[in-house]
Amino acid sequence: MGKKIGIEVSMAISEAAKLADVDVVAAYPITPQTHIVEELARMVADGDLDAEYIPVESEHSAMSACLGSSAAGARTFTATAGQGLELMHEVLYVASAMRLPIVMAVANRALSAPLNVWGDQSDMMAVRDTGWIQMICENGQEALDSTLIAFRVAEHPEVLLPVMVHCDGFYLTHVVEPIEMLEKANVTKFLPPFKYPLPLDADKPVTMGAFAPPVIYSETRKAQEVNLRKSKAIITQVWDEFHKVFGRKYRAVEKYKMDGAKTALLTLGSFGETAMTAVDNLQAAGQNVGLLKLRLWRPFPFEELKAAVKGVENLIVVDRCLSTGGPGGPAYSEIRSALYGEPNQPRIFGYIGGLGGRDVMVSEFENIIRQVETKVKTGAAQEFELFGVRG
Amino acid sequence: MKNYNVYAARLTPSAENFSPGHRACVGCGETLAVRLACKAIGNNVIISNATGCMEIVSTPLPSTAWRVPWIHTLFENTAAVASGVDSALKALARKGKIPDRGTKVVAMGGDGATFDIGLQALSGAMERGHDFLYLCWDNEAYMNTGIQRSSATPFGAHTTTSPSGKKSYGQHNQKKNMPAIAVAHNIPYVATASPSYPFDMMAKVKKGMEMPGPAYIQVLSVCPTGWRTQVDQSVIMGRLAVETGVFPLYEVVNGKYRITHEVEKLRPVQDYLKPQGRFRHLTPDAISQIQEKVKEDYAALKEKAA
């Protein structure tokens, strides 16, 4: 058992990168990611971590330097948030298509304009299709564990894909939580040394990043799709290995008090902690409600989701992002699509809130559930709505 | 000394690391430059190549013209990718994960990737002092996309986005002084070179490889397709650029300028401009403007090198 200490979640993420003995960190500062990279820079400066820290001049260069580093066979880590993730956007596609197992923590943040540095998942949703494996953390313990898990998954010889670890900016990154730390001996047992199969090596020349004309481009995309989908089984396997070594078990869709629940909330990230309290309160009042938490965003856990909603009549998806002019919340839209045509498909309601760092209280989750119950009774349309917003 | 160049050719390795079979245009000055540079670079290298002509002509999947480790990712980030490779090699060697063989990192890109879209990444990599050589293949426009102007396009040149017309004489502004920008980063080595002077160019590439820290070499790469010149005249065009003073050959070692190919008496710029379709619309007035500027710049360079 590792020691349980009070630690800021950003520091815990840096600690995970240190335990993984990363070789290269390339990062550019952006709120609310800064504490993570400041701590890594300090570790390198103090000799606590033997790594090259590249203080790049932009996030575009941060991810580009990560490409080069990973391609040369170094275990590579970076972190970013919001605008920084957007500036990296085109580079993200290259990392996944070139099968470079970079690990990146994302302190999820709103996108400008207006400028807003606070917690929001618009950045995560904007990079949905970049081909990265994307894990979402609910609390500090998960942030620590998932960062280490990310290296094991990314570097798995049958995966070789980059992994993003999403943590709500401020709500997670800037809070001190009681976290059970990971013991180095166990980390060594869990995470083997990184061995990239065909790195850039002067003794064995390889060409990486050739261009693909129409005659072969589709095949490269299909290969990527097959590989990313297949990674889900390995992610689950790695979670099992983690459970064996560290005693904490993770799943793509986490259930909370779902036994016999007719109405279920579904959340992503730190919303889950607040929603649990709402479910506790409502169950105590005799209501038949539960909570589902989505931990894996890509590859999307279709089977796990379908199994988790069995018996659920009303599913309420709460997004922290608005797809403007579109189908509402991105998670809501995807989940509706995933469950479309399923036998006994639940009614699916979408709620969007907590944008740009606005607090969402326990009472608001309770209100949402009450509203949905009214909607069901009156037969109101299953549309999405923004909650807690003026005007 | 007169016969040195005849002898020097024998010292040049015959191995081709940039192999025949690439798909460059006939008469491409850039591929000649890359081929010669590769001879000077040798095998202990990792190359990071920006998107552009050189990447497109050399690596249509699944084939490759490269016999050294080579990576292409995007257009504007080649210096940042090189930073990552450099840091990875350092960390891995220090931690005993790979043998320390002193593999050098070379980044390369066209003038668009260097002067324009990749300038920030290049500036960052030079400022951080990565141990790498940057080679800019300067053909003075975005040739890969079909001859659009860049900030390396010379005054008066016709391109598809700086066309000459009833109200325009082509490119309005002067070519950006990119070597001076590199020098301003206080890096140990900056040079200009031309494949029309192969031994001068290969010597500079070798120097850039051996010098610890960042090095920047800008190579004038004659582009018959974009310059509208005869395909068998590329080497001569490169020589005319130097002999007229349009593209002087010099190097800057730790801030100290030295002209590596002194031209006693500059030929008139007309000799260089006339064979090029991209300048054919120029009036005598515009040509004398160009002549004046070349004289001025050459004098300023001589002053620096004095």
Contacts between the chains, C-beta under 8 A, distances in Angstrom:
chain1	res1	chain2	res2	distance
A	23	B	88	6.4
A	23	B	91	4.1
A	23	B	92	6.1
A	23	B	95	6.7
A	23	B	97	7.5
A	24	B	84	6.7
A	24	B	87	5.0
A	24	B	88	5.4
A	24	B	91	5.6
A	26	B	83	7.4
A	26	B	84	6.2
A	26	B	87	7.4
A	50	B	91	7.4
A	50	B	94	6.9
A	50	B	95	5.8
A	51	B	91	5.9
A	52	B	87	3.8
A	52	B	88	7.4
A	52	B	90	5.6
A	52	B	91	4.4
A	54	B	83	5.8
A	54	B	84	7.0
A	54	B	87	5.3
A	54	B	128	7.0
A	55	B	128	7.0
A	56	B	80	6.5
A	56	B	83	7.1
A	56	B	124	6.0
A	56	B	128	7.9
A	57	B	120	6.1
A	57	B	121	7.3
A	57	B	123	7.0
A	57	B	124	3.4
A	57	B	127	7.5
A	58	B	120	6.4
A	58	B	121	7.6
A	58	B	124	7.4
A	60	B	76	7.2
A	60	B	77	6.3
A	60	B	80	7.3
A	60	B	121	7.3
A	61	B	77	6.4
A	61	B	80	3.7
A	61	B	83	7.3
A	61	B	120	7.4
A	61	B	121	5.0
A	61	B	124	5.7
A	62	B	80	7.9
A	64	B	73	6.6
A	64	B	74	7.0
A	64	B	77	3.6
A	64	B	80	3.6
A	64	B	81	5.1
A	64	B	83	7.9
A	64	B	84	6.9
A	64	B	121	6.8
A	65	B	80	4.9
A	65	B	81	6.9
A	65	B	83	4.7
A	65	B	84	3.6
A	65	B	87	7.1
A	66	B	84	6.0
A	67	B	71	7.7
A	67	B	73	5.2
A	67	B	77	7.8
A	67	B	81	5.5
A	67	B	84	6.2
A	68	B	48	6.3
A	68	B	71	6.9
A	68	B	73	8.0
A	68	B	80	7.3
A	68	B	81	3.9
A	68	B	82	6.3
A	68	B	83	6.6
A	68	B	84	2.8
A	68	B	85	4.0
A	68	B	86	7.8
A	68	B	88	6.8
A	69	B	84	3.7
A	69	B	85	6.8
A	69	B	87	5.9
A	69	B	88	4.1
A	70	B	84	7.5
A	70	B	88	7.7
A	71	B	71	5.5
A	71	B	81	8.0
A	71	B	84	7.7
A	71	B	85	7.0
A	71	B	88	8.0
A	72	B	46	6.9
A	72	B	84	7.2
A	72	B	85	4.8
A	72	B	88	3.7
A	72	B	89	6.0
A	72	B	92	7.2
A	73	B	88	6.7
A	73	B	92	6.4
A	73	B	97	7.7
A	73	B	98	7.2
A	74	B	87	7.5
A	74	B	88	3.6
A	74	B	91	5.7
A	74	B	92	5.6
A	76	B	84	7.6
A	76	B	88	7.5
A	90	B	74	6.4
A	91	B	73	7.3
A	91	B	74	6.5
A	91	B	77	6.8
A	94	B	73	4.8
A	94	B	74	6.2
A	98	B	73	7.2
A	193	B	97	7.8
A	200	B	46	4.7
A	200	B	69	4.3
A	200	B	71	6.0
A	200	B	85	6.4
A	201	B	69	6.1
A	201	B	98	7.9
A	202	B	43	6.2
A	202	B	44	4.9
A	202	B	45	6.3
A	202	B	46	6.6
A	202	B	68	7.2
A	202	B	69	6.1
A	202	B	101	6.7
A	202	B	103	4.7
A	204	B	69	7.8
A	205	B	66	6.9
A	205	B	67	5.9
A	205	B	68	5.2
A	205	B	69	4.7
A	205	B	70	7.3
A	206	B	69	5.8
A	206	B	70	7.7
A	207	B	59	5.8
A	207	B	64	3.8
A	207	B	66	5.3
A	207	B	69	8.0
A	207	B	70	5.1
A	207	B	71	7.9
A	208	B	70	7.0
A	208	B	71	4.3
A	208	B	72	7.2
A	209	B	55	7.9
A	209	B	59	7.5
A	209	B	71	5.4
A	209	B	72	3.8
A	209	B	73	5.4
A	210	B	59	3.8
A	210	B	60	6.7
A	210	B	61	4.1
A	210	B	62	7.1
A	210	B	63	7.7
A	210	B	64	6.2
A	210	B	72	7.2
A	211	B	55	6.9
A	211	B	56	6.3
A	211	B	59	6.2
A	211	B	60	6.3
A	211	B	61	6.3
A	211	B	72	7.7
A	212	B	61	4.6
A	213	B	60	6.2
A	213	B	61	7.5
A	216	B	61	5.5
A	216	B	62	7.3
A	220	B	61	7.5
